[in-house]
Amino acid sequence: MRALISVSDKRGVVEFARGLREQGWEVIATGGTMQLLRDSGVEVLNISEVTGFPEICDGRVKTLHPKVHGGLLARRDDPEHLRALRDNGIECIDLVCVNLYPFRETIARPGVRMEEAIENIDIGGPSMLRSAAKNWADVTVVCDPEDYAQVLAEIRAGGHTDRATRLRLSAKAYTHTAQYDAMIAAYMRAQAGLNEKLFLEFDLVQPLRYGENPHQRARFYRQAEAVPYSLAFARQLGGKELSYNNIQDANAALCIVREFEEPFCVGLKHMNPCGAAVGTDVVDAWRKAYEADKVSIFGGIVATNRPLTREVAELMKPVFLEIVMAPKFDRGALEVLGAKKNLRLLEVDMSRGAAAPMQYVSVNGGLLVQELDTATKAVAAEMCVTQRQPTAAQLDDLNFGWRIVKHVKSNAIVVVKEGRTLGVGAGQMNRIGSAEIALKQARAAGHTEGLVLASDGFFPFDDCVALAAEYGVGAIAQPGGSVRDEDSIRKADEKGIAMCFVGERHFKH
């Protein structure tokens, strides 16, 4: 029996090759793999001894030869194939162990030149994997060091691998080469300025119990590279399995948290914030967020951008919550919240500075792709379009409300005061409807003056300004850009409201 080994990832390859030799297998290897095996005392043939041809072009050509691919592709149950091998002095190769040049790692390095990237495009490796995978009925193909132990165990037990194992490894090899080619294609298309194709690579995190509803099947996948503020790369410290809706809601909460550097806490239900606040510390932020809407937070999700302490955990404990997320949980917080067996506790990387990822949204028969909406203009005094100017305190609240309203379903209106939400109007078919919801919620909680309002889109009429004045709003932030902007400005001046046109819209559908 013959094995050909040529690997870039050399983890465990010496032990694997030694195990094959102990079972009487002949081992062929290339370049660096051959040298490593010989230096480790493993008897091995150089690929050139098999092909009768030297490695040329700086190693670009070494395994692209009939004595390699004939030995891999010949069917052992076809007499004509076997006769062709004999006539041409070709021996069968029964196992291929190959993993590919580190293209992903190469292009991930800052400032890498295209010439260097191209030299890390493997040609012979994928060719051998594909040949061996095609002939899986007779040939074992191994591209992952994690499979070495099982392959050796089966060879020791029966002289060769099981048929089911060879089929699984064949599928794995084709997946490996497909991912590799897609990665290279994406890189080369980017260099050429092409965008006519989109290849996505995501790995299964877990199957879910069901989707949005119990009759829908669902799975959770993640991309290869970890990014901050990602539930896909979070560490679950306690509680039951996440559901489809949990994941959607938790992701929405993390997008809001990313807006704030000061201590911040948000409670969220059905993709919309129901209470959010900045505070002097995490305890203060939680108290204010919870008091913003004690009813809606029931069964909700909470996220904070500060380590969770025992003190805040004790305050959260009486409230029924589905998920609590933080960059860190101290031991006391874990003791308190970990006692609630169904409460999911998620530790999430909340580091700053990562490039904005793309956002993918499926539609029937298609896919929408856009940059994630991570940029948020600061509301400044010079954006004021009214006679009354916002005070410093109002500017702080305008900025707070502006960062919150971009994460509320359109049409979105948020009413805030002193760094916390008092009313949230989401997803109505007209803007005045959302304004009524948010303002009535604030009044019901006893707040009738000194309020600040933020709108994700412009006001098509002056009715929202008029309504805001009735409920004690003193300052408004909105994008501006309506053909009736002057109507809203006149109404604000009439009511003594300061209004800023930020100049950017934040619809969220």
Phi, psi and omega per residue, in radians:
M1 nan 2.531 -3.038
R2 -2.205 2.428 3.069
A3 -2.195 2.486 3.063
L4 -2.031 2.169 -3.074
I5 -2.120 2.232 3.099
S6 -2.668 1.764 -2.987
V7 -2.255 2.536 2.966
S8 -1.556 -0.733 3.055
D9 -1.498 1.829 -2.980
K10 -1.655 0.247 3.088
R11 -1.036 2.140 3.024
G12 1.266 0.053 -3.029
V13 -1.263 -0.551 3.126
V14 -1.119 -0.822 3.139
E15 -1.130 -0.641 3.133
F16 -1.143 -0.837 -3.141
A17 -1.125 -0.693 3.128
R18 -1.115 -0.690 3.100
G19 -1.103 -0.667 3.076
L20 -1.138 -0.757 3.139
R21 -1.097 -0.668 3.137
E22 -1.117 -0.410 3.094
Q23 -1.621 0.177 3.067
G24 1.509 0.184 3.136
W25 -1.385 2.526 2.980
E26 -1.523 2.362 -3.085
V27 -2.018 2.240 3.041
I28 -1.912 2.503 3.133
A29 -2.558 2.887 -3.127
T30 -2.057 2.678 2.942
G31 0.588 -2.061 -3.070
G32 -1.106 -0.589 3.117
T33 -1.139 -0.772 3.123
M34 -1.040 -0.774 -3.092
Q35 -1.139 -0.724 3.122
L36 -1.074 -0.783 -3.113
L37 -1.144 -0.745 3.125
R38 -1.134 -0.731 3.128
D39 -1.117 -0.414 -3.134
S40 -1.632 0.115 3.073
G41 1.452 0.296 3.118
V42 -1.682 2.186 3.122
E43 -1.230 2.232 -3.020
V44 -2.617 2.544 3.060
L45 -1.601 2.453 2.988
N46 -1.302 2.471 -3.137
I47 -0.980 -0.552 -3.135
S48 -1.168 -0.478 3.080
E49 -1.201 -0.447 3.134
V50 -1.478 -0.802 -3.060
T51 -1.439 -0.399 -3.037
G52 1.246 0.389 -3.068
F53 -2.460 2.348 -3.100
P54 -1.284 2.770 2.955
E55 -1.200 2.303 -3.091
I56 -2.254 2.984 3.099
C57 0.971 0.884 3.125
D58 0.976 0.634 3.102
G59 1.464 0.018 3.109
R60 -1.125 -0.527 -3.133
V61 -2.145 1.989 3.100
K62 -2.628 -0.608 -3.113
T63 -1.949 -0.035 3.123
L64 -1.424 1.399 -3.003
H65 -2.642 2.519 3.129
P66 -1.002 -0.528 -3.129
K67 -1.263 -0.283 3.008
V68 -1.582 -0.994 -3.019
H69 -1.326 -0.495 2.994
G70 -1.142 -0.721 3.120
G71 -1.156 -0.430 3.130
L72 -1.541 -0.707 -2.943
L73 -1.577 -0.318 -3.099
A74 -1.116 2.253 3.086
R75 -1.346 2.254 -3.085
R76 -1.281 -0.283 -3.138
D77 -1.719 0.164 -3.124
D78 -1.997 1.895 -3.103
P79 -1.009 -0.606 -3.139
E80 -1.154 -0.685 3.094
H81 -1.094 -0.786 -3.103
L82 -1.179 -0.624 3.090
R83 -1.140 -0.665 3.110
A84 -1.095 -0.666 3.092
L85 -1.111 -0.798 -3.126
R86 -1.096 -0.758 -3.102
D87 -1.103 -0.451 -3.078
N88 -1.929 0.203 3.081
G89 1.123 0.671 -3.104
I90 -1.903 2.337 3.077
E91 -1.799 2.588 3.123
C92 -1.143 2.551 2.984
I93 -2.003 2.132 -2.963
D94 -1.747 -0.222 3.138
L95 -2.616 2.367 3.033
V96 -2.111 2.227 3.069
C97 -2.078 1.815 -3.040
V98 -2.430 2.325 2.783
N99 -2.279 2.798 -2.750
L100 -1.716 2.841 3.091
Y101 -0.904 2.531 -3.028
P102 -1.356 1.230 -3.101
F103 -1.161 -0.799 -3.117
R104 -1.018 -0.812 -3.111
E105 -1.137 -0.600 -3.132
T106 -1.149 -0.890 -3.073
I107 -1.285 -0.249 3.105
A108 -1.373 -0.268 -3.120
R109 -1.293 2.372 3.135
P110 -1.048 2.360 3.038
G111 1.281 0.242 -3.127
V112 -1.122 2.396 3.134
R113 -1.476 2.668 -3.121
M114 -1.061 -0.641 -3.137
E115 -1.051 -0.693 3.117
E116 -1.208 -0.695 3.106
A117 -1.056 -0.767 -3.097
I118 -1.121 -0.643 3.123
E119 -1.171 -0.265 3.090
N120 -1.778 0.355 2.957
I121 -1.602 2.001 -3.115
D122 -1.399 2.357 3.108
I123 -1.969 -0.941 -3.105
G124 -1.152 -0.638 -3.123
G125 -1.067 -0.943 3.096
P126 -1.047 -0.598 3.132
S127 -1.115 -0.756 3.116
M128 -1.175 -0.729 3.114
L129 -1.054 -0.766 -3.107
R130 -1.175 -0.711 3.110
S131 -1.094 -0.835 -3.129
A132 -1.139 -0.702 -3.129
A133 -1.160 -0.623 3.106
K134 -1.112 -0.641 -3.090
N135 -1.752 0.688 -3.036
W136 -1.070 -0.402 3.137
A137 -1.053 -0.483 -3.108
D138 -2.062 -0.395 -2.972
V139 -2.053 2.375 3.047
T140 -1.614 2.258 3.126
V141 -2.057 2.203 -3.057
V142 -2.190 2.060 3.127
C143 -2.071 -0.036 -3.061
D144 -2.250 2.106 3.115
P145 -0.944 -0.413 3.127
E146 -1.136 -0.299 -3.123
D147 -1.641 -0.083 -3.078
Y148 -1.019 -0.776 -3.037
A149 -1.095 -0.798 -3.121
Q150 -1.148 -0.722 -3.133
V151 -1.086 -0.799 3.124
L152 -1.112 -0.699 -3.132
A153 -1.078 -0.732 -3.128
E154 -1.234 -0.636 3.089
I155 -1.149 -0.714 3.116
R156 -1.133 -0.586 -3.084
A157 -1.396 -0.626 -3.015
G158 -2.400 0.113 3.118
G159 1.525 -0.330 3.132
H160 -2.697 2.975 3.109
T161 -1.368 2.789 3.082
D162 -1.245 2.652 -3.137
R163 -1.045 -0.733 3.137
A164 -1.102 -0.649 3.103
T165 -1.152 -0.745 -3.141
R166 -1.104 -0.664 3.107
L167 -1.138 -0.780 3.128
R168 -1.076 -0.746 -3.135
L169 -1.199 -0.554 3.061
S170 -1.103 -0.846 3.112
A171 -1.052 -0.691 3.140
K172 -1.134 -0.685 3.132
A173 -1.154 -0.755 3.115
Y174 -1.143 -0.615 3.064
T175 -1.106 -0.742 -3.134
H176 -1.075 -0.826 -3.124
T177 -1.228 -0.603 3.105
A178 -1.115 -0.776 3.100
Q179 -1.090 -0.722 -3.119
Y180 -1.111 -0.828 -3.140
D181 -1.146 -0.676 3.130
A182 -1.119 -0.682 3.124
M183 -1.130 -0.752 3.112
I184 -1.155 -0.757 3.132
A185 -1.051 -0.748 3.136
A186 -1.092 -0.737 3.133
Y187 -1.129 -0.835 -3.095
M188 -1.174 -0.622 3.099
R189 -1.168 -0.630 3.093
A190 -1.133 -0.711 3.112
Q191 -1.115 -0.586 -3.113
A192 -1.558 -0.059 3.132
G193 1.286 0.527 -3.130
L194 -1.788 2.528 3.097
N195 -2.437 0.470 -3.059
E196 -1.365 -0.213 3.114
K197 -2.283 2.654 3.059
L198 -2.321 2.058 3.068
F199 -1.894 2.256 3.125
L200 -2.057 2.461 3.112
E201 -2.219 2.027 3.125
F202 -2.332 2.497 3.140
D203 -1.854 2.527 -3.128
L204 -1.160 2.192 2.994
V205 -1.514 -0.894 3.133
Q206 -2.966 2.586 2.923
P207 -1.276 2.540 -3.132
L208 -1.789 2.730 -3.117
R209 -1.017 -0.707 3.053
Y210 -2.937 3.096 -3.119
G211 -1.549 -2.430 3.134
E212 -1.048 -0.554 3.132
N213 -2.296 2.751 -3.028
P214 -1.049 -0.392 -3.122
H215 -1.526 0.037 -3.117
Q216 -1.869 2.238 3.066
R217 -1.408 2.641 -3.073
A218 -2.715 2.682 3.044
R219 -2.409 2.781 3.135
F220 -2.067 2.150 3.135
Y221 -2.070 2.802 3.060
R222 -2.408 2.717 3.104
Q223 -1.311 2.955 -3.045
A224 -1.247 -0.737 -3.068
E225 -1.582 2.276 3.111
A226 -1.231 2.477 3.067
V227 -2.281 2.697 3.103
P228 -1.249 2.877 -3.131
Y229 0.978 0.677 -3.099
S230 -2.083 2.171 3.063
L231 -1.203 -0.500 -3.115
A232 -1.082 -0.454 -3.114
F233 -1.990 0.242 3.110
A234 -1.282 2.792 3.098
R235 -1.913 2.059 -3.139
Q236 -1.479 2.156 -3.067
L237 -1.773 -0.213 3.140
G238 -3.073 2.881 3.083
G239 1.673 3.068 -3.076
K240 -1.423 3.080 -3.099
E241 -1.077 2.492 3.095
L242 -1.244 2.548 3.067
S243 -1.787 2.970 3.085
Y244 -0.962 -0.865 -3.121
N245 -1.177 -0.619 3.047
N246 -0.997 -0.793 -3.081
I247 -1.138 -0.761 3.110
Q248 -1.060 -0.846 -3.111
D249 -1.149 -0.746 -3.127
A250 -1.103 -0.666 3.104
N251 -1.101 -0.737 3.106
A252 -1.071 -0.705 3.123
A253 -1.113 -0.716 -3.131
L254 -1.153 -0.604 3.093
C255 -1.109 -0.603 3.104
I256 -1.263 -0.791 -3.134
V257 -0.994 -0.640 -3.106
R258 -1.052 -0.347 -3.119
E259 -1.257 -0.313 -2.913
F260 -2.089 2.422 3.024
E261 -1.818 -0.535 3.064
E262 -1.278 2.833 3.128
P263 -0.916 2.249 -2.993
F264 -2.578 2.563 3.089
C265 -2.502 2.464 3.118
V266 -2.363 2.417 2.939
G267 -1.846 2.456 -3.010
L268 -2.419 2.465 3.048
K269 -2.422 2.329 3.041
H270 0.887 0.812 3.015
M271 1.310 0.060 3.138
N272 -2.181 2.499 3.090
P273 -1.216 2.371 3.065
C274 -1.891 -0.195 3.062
G275 -2.920 2.258 -3.137
A276 -2.569 2.547 -3.098
A277 -2.812 2.593 2.891
V278 -1.697 2.722 -3.111
G279 -2.656 3.122 3.101
T280 -1.246 -0.504 3.062
D281 -2.702 -3.076 -3.052
V282 -1.160 -0.567 3.114
V283 -1.141 -0.812 3.133
D284 -1.112 -0.747 -3.140
A285 -1.108 -0.731 3.117
W286 -1.124 -0.807 -3.122
R287 -0.991 -0.823 -3.101
K288 -1.178 -0.703 3.131
A289 -1.151 -0.746 -3.137
Y290 -1.133 -0.772 -3.115
E291 -1.203 -0.315 3.125
A292 -1.120 -0.582 3.129
D293 -2.841 1.463 -3.101
K294 -1.187 -0.390 -3.119
V295 -1.356 -0.895 -3.025
S296 -1.219 -0.466 -3.107
I297 -1.161 -0.313 -3.136
F298 -1.009 2.142 -3.118
G299 1.298 0.332 -3.069
G300 -1.716 -2.933 -3.124
I301 -2.077 2.417 3.125
V302 -2.118 2.382 3.062
A303 -2.367 2.442 3.087
T304 -2.369 2.672 -3.125
N305 -1.715 0.271 3.088
R306 -2.174 2.668 3.076
P307 -0.954 2.416 -3.098
L308 -1.504 2.210 -3.087
T309 -1.810 2.932 3.082
R310 -1.030 -0.668 -3.088
E311 -1.053 -0.837 -3.128
V312 -1.270 -0.559 3.093
A313 -1.076 -0.687 3.106
E314 -1.103 -0.625 3.117
L315 -1.245 -0.589 -3.140
M316 -1.352 -0.499 -2.969
K317 -0.924 -0.726 -3.111
P318 -1.249 -0.223 -3.050
V319 -1.625 2.332 3.078
F320 -1.318 1.996 3.134
L321 -2.221 2.669 3.093
E322 -1.551 -0.756 -3.045
I323 -2.490 2.496 2.926
V324 -2.189 2.238 -3.123
M325 -2.126 2.456 3.122
A326 -2.769 2.821 3.077
P327 -1.218 -0.355 -3.127
K328 -2.825 2.553 3.009
F329 -2.050 2.181 3.072
D330 -1.363 2.982 -3.036
R331 -1.035 -0.708 -3.136
G332 -1.116 -0.713 3.120
A333 -1.102 -0.706 3.120
L334 -1.147 -0.662 3.113
E335 -1.113 -0.718 -3.093
V336 -1.277 -0.934 -3.046
L337 -1.410 -0.451 3.108
G338 -1.156 -0.343 3.107
A339 -1.237 -0.301 3.092
K340 -1.580 1.679 -2.878
K341 -1.086 -0.448 -3.117
N342 -1.630 -0.172 -3.103
L343 -1.334 2.125 3.110
R344 -1.422 2.253 3.080
L345 -1.974 2.116 -3.035
L346 -2.156 2.155 3.063
E347 -1.642 2.106 -2.981
V348 -2.140 2.350 3.032
D349 -1.138 2.068 3.125
M350 -2.086 0.609 3.125
S351 -1.273 2.733 -3.095
R352 -1.726 2.863 2.924
G353 1.742 -0.133 -3.132
A354 -1.282 2.619 3.095
A355 -1.139 2.554 -3.124
A356 -1.152 2.203 3.109
P357 -1.368 2.933 3.063
M358 -1.486 2.757 3.125
Q359 -2.031 2.301 -3.110
Y360 -2.038 2.280 3.122
V361 -2.288 2.138 -3.124
S362 -1.439 2.490 2.968
V363 -2.229 2.909 -3.105
N364 -1.004 1.990 3.103
G365 1.330 0.200 -3.101
G366 -2.775 -3.132 -3.093
L367 -2.514 2.235 3.040
L368 -1.691 2.387 -3.128
V369 -2.241 2.271 3.061
Q370 -2.585 2.814 3.002
E371 -1.156 2.476 3.078
L372 -1.148 2.454 -3.074
D373 -1.396 1.393 -3.095
T374 -1.772 -0.312 -3.133
A375 -1.453 2.305 3.107
T376 -2.377 2.059 3.087
K377 -1.148 2.534 2.999
A378 -1.410 2.359 3.062
V379 -1.301 2.172 -3.069
A380 -2.142 2.763 -3.093
A381 -1.048 -0.591 -3.116
E382 -1.212 -0.159 3.064
M383 -1.452 -0.088 -3.081
C384 -1.190 2.336 -3.100
V385 -2.018 0.122 -3.079
T386 -2.000 2.933 3.105
Q387 -1.140 -0.718 3.118
R388 -1.399 2.313 3.109
Q389 -1.682 2.547 3.098
P390 -1.227 2.491 3.033
T391 -1.280 2.963 3.100
A392 -1.054 -0.718 3.127
A393 -1.142 -0.703 3.111
Q394 -1.146 -0.668 3.099
L395 -1.070 -0.704 3.084
D396 -1.043 -0.785 -3.132
D397 -1.223 -0.615 3.078
L398 -1.066 -0.729 3.113
N399 -1.172 -0.695 3.087
F400 -1.098 -0.881 -3.138
G401 -1.093 -0.643 -3.131
W402 -1.135 -0.652 3.115
R403 -1.274 -0.478 3.110
I404 -1.399 -0.775 -2.979
V405 -1.116 -0.461 3.137
K406 -1.171 -0.255 -3.125
H407 -1.876 0.201 3.096
V408 -1.796 2.446 -3.118
K409 -1.026 2.326 3.129
S410 -1.236 2.622 -0.159
N411 -1.177 2.386 -3.010
A412 -2.148 2.331 3.024
I413 -2.320 2.328 3.080
V414 -2.216 2.337 3.063
V415 -1.941 2.259 -3.061
V416 -2.363 2.861 3.027
K417 -2.812 2.281 3.074
E418 0.942 0.775 2.996
G419 1.342 0.432 3.030
R420 -2.604 2.716 3.106
T421 -1.348 2.484 3.046
L422 -2.049 -0.410 3.123
G423 -2.733 2.440 -3.137
V424 -2.294 2.120 3.052
G425 -1.961 2.105 -2.985
A426 -2.276 2.513 2.865
G427 1.138 0.382 3.120
Q428 -1.441 2.776 -3.082
M429 -1.352 -0.233 3.020
N430 -2.435 2.714 -3.014
R431 -1.232 -0.598 3.140
I432 -1.124 -0.565 3.088
G433 -1.113 -0.753 3.091
S434 -1.146 -0.682 3.126
A435 -1.101 -0.730 3.121
E436 -1.059 -0.759 -3.140
I437 -1.073 -0.858 -3.072
A438 -1.153 -0.768 -3.092
L439 -1.219 -0.691 3.100
K440 -1.141 -0.632 3.115
Q441 -1.124 -0.730 3.123
A442 -1.124 -0.753 -3.136
R443 -1.157 -0.681 -3.136
A444 -1.070 -0.468 3.112
A445 -1.529 0.067 3.054
G446 1.628 0.271 -3.106
H447 -1.847 2.027 -3.034
T448 -2.251 0.060 3.116
E449 -2.700 2.803 3.111
G450 1.203 0.397 -3.107
L451 -1.505 2.734 3.070
V452 -2.194 2.432 -3.078
L453 -2.134 2.449 3.063
A454 -2.213 2.443 -3.138
S455 -2.194 2.341 -3.107
D456 -1.262 -0.377 3.125
G457 -2.286 2.955 -3.118
F458 -1.218 2.882 3.075
F459 -1.561 2.093 3.122
P460 -1.286 -0.385 3.110
F461 -2.426 3.068 -3.138
D462 -1.534 0.089 -3.052
D463 -1.135 -0.604 3.138
C464 -1.163 -0.661 3.106
V465 -1.151 -0.772 3.138
A466 -1.069 -0.770 3.130
L467 -1.133 -0.713 -3.141
A468 -1.034 -0.701 -3.139
A469 -1.107 -0.661 3.138
E470 -1.100 -0.478 -3.062
Y471 -1.780 0.179 3.034
G472 1.545 0.403 3.100
V473 -1.405 2.289 -3.129
G474 -1.873 -0.248 -3.128
A475 -2.668 2.560 -3.087
I476 -2.336 2.444 2.948
A477 -2.058 2.257 3.088
Q478 -2.635 2.842 -3.071
P479 -1.167 -0.606 -2.938
G480 1.348 3.008 3.106
G481 1.966 0.015 3.088
S482 -1.380 2.632 3.048
V483 -1.175 -0.265 3.123
R484 -1.902 0.430 3.116
D485 -0.936 -0.691 -3.093
E486 -1.075 -0.585 3.092
D487 -1.086 -0.774 -3.135
S488 -1.178 -0.663 3.121
I489 -1.121 -0.791 3.124
R490 -1.058 -0.716 -3.136
K491 -1.152 -0.694 3.108
A492 -1.115 -0.739 3.100
D493 -1.108 -0.688 3.121
E494 -1.088 -0.649 -3.074
K495 -1.647 -0.022 3.129
G496 1.265 0.574 -3.130
I497 -1.776 2.407 2.992
A498 -1.480 2.305 -3.126
M499 -2.338 2.302 3.133
C500 -1.963 2.346 2.994
F501 -1.702 1.930 -3.036
V502 -1.369 -0.501 3.092
G503 1.511 0.184 3.030
E504 -2.486 2.553 -3.100
R505 -1.866 2.620 -3.130
H506 -2.341 1.006 3.058
F507 -1.088 2.506 3.034
K508 -2.394 1.920 -3.087
H509 -1.711 nan nan
